[in-house]
Amino acid sequence: MNEFAGNRIAEIRSRIDEIDDGLVRLFEQRLSLVEMIAREKKKGNLPVGDPAREGEIVARLTAGRPETVAEPVRGLFAAIFDLSRAYQAKLLECRA
């Protein structure tokens, strides 16, 4: 790899690092809200999973996007939903 390409890659990776840091901050905020949802679900004796809501989110986030973007967004949110459900379940069992 030549020096110019190496510098350019390092610059791009630095920008990716900044985005990753922001994603983690936003995910922490999301988990805080997931905790609030878990408490409300417990009060209402509701199940942790809500497939209809998950479908609405994915539809909203993929609408109008090319399939090359929509497909990874679906994968990303499948992982986020899995993590969120596991987090809610853990919180609910700890408080049971």
C-alpha positions in Angstrom: 0.0 0.0 0.0 1.4 3.4 -0.9 1.8 6.2 1.6 -1.1 8.3 0.2 -3.5 5.4 0.4 -2.4 4.6 3.9 -2.9 8.2 5.1 -6.3 8.3 3.4 -7.4 5.0 5.1 -6.2 6.3 8.5 -8.2 9.5 8.0 -11.3 7.5 7.0 -10.8 5.1 10.0 -10.6 8.1 12.3 -13.9 9.3 11.1 -15.4 5.8 11.6 -14.0 5.9 15.1 -15.9 9.1 15.8 -19.1 7.7 14.4 -18.6 4.5 16.5 -18.2 6.6 19.6 -21.4 8.4 18.8 -23.2 5.1 18.2 -22.2 3.8 21.6 -23.4 7.0 23.3 -26.8 6.7 21.4 -27.0 3.0 22.2 -26.5 3.8 25.9 -29.4 6.3 25.7 -31.5 3.7 23.9 -30.8 1.2 26.7 -31.9 3.7 29.2 -35.2 4.1 27.4 -35.5 0.3 27.0 -35.2 0.1 30.8 -38.1 2.5 31.1 -40.1 0.4 28.7 -39.3 -2.8 30.7 -40.8 -1.2 33.8 -44.0 -0.2 32.0 -44.3 -3.6 30.5 -43.9 -5.2 33.9 -46.7 -3.0 35.3 -48.9 -3.9 32.4 -47.9 -7.6 32.4 -46.9 -7.3 28.8 -44.4 -9.5 27.0 -40.9 -8.3 26.4 -41.1 -8.8 22.6 -43.2 -6.6 20.3 -42.8 -7.9 16.8 -45.3 -5.4 15.4 -43.4 -2.5 16.8 -40.1 -3.9 15.5 -41.6 -4.3 12.1 -42.8 -0.7 12.1 -39.3 0.5 13.0 -37.6 -1.5 10.3 -40.2 -0.4 7.7 -39.7 3.3 8.7 -35.9 3.0 8.6 -35.7 1.2 5.3 -38.5 3.1 3.4 -37.1 4.7 0.3 -33.6 3.4 0.8 -31.9 1.2 -1.8 -31.7 -2.5 -1.0 -28.0 -2.3 -0.6 -28.6 0.0 2.4 -31.9 -1.5 3.6 -30.5 -5.0 3.9 -27.7 -4.1 6.4 -30.2 -1.8 8.2 -32.5 -4.8 8.7 -29.5 -6.8 10.0 -28.4 -4.0 12.3 -31.8 -3.6 13.8 -32.3 -7.3 14.2 -29.2 -7.3 16.4 -30.4 -4.2 18.3 -33.8 -5.7 18.9 -32.2 -9.0 20.1 -30.0 -7.0 22.5 -32.8 -4.9 23.7 -35.1 -7.9 24.4 -32.3 -9.6 26.3 -31.7 -6.5 28.3 -35.4 -6.1 29.2 -35.6 -9.8 30.1 -32.6 -9.5 32.4 -34.0 -6.4 34.0 -37.3 -8.0 34.6 -35.9 -11.2 36.1 -33.7 -9.2 38.4 -36.8 -7.3 39.6 -39.1 -10.3 39.8 
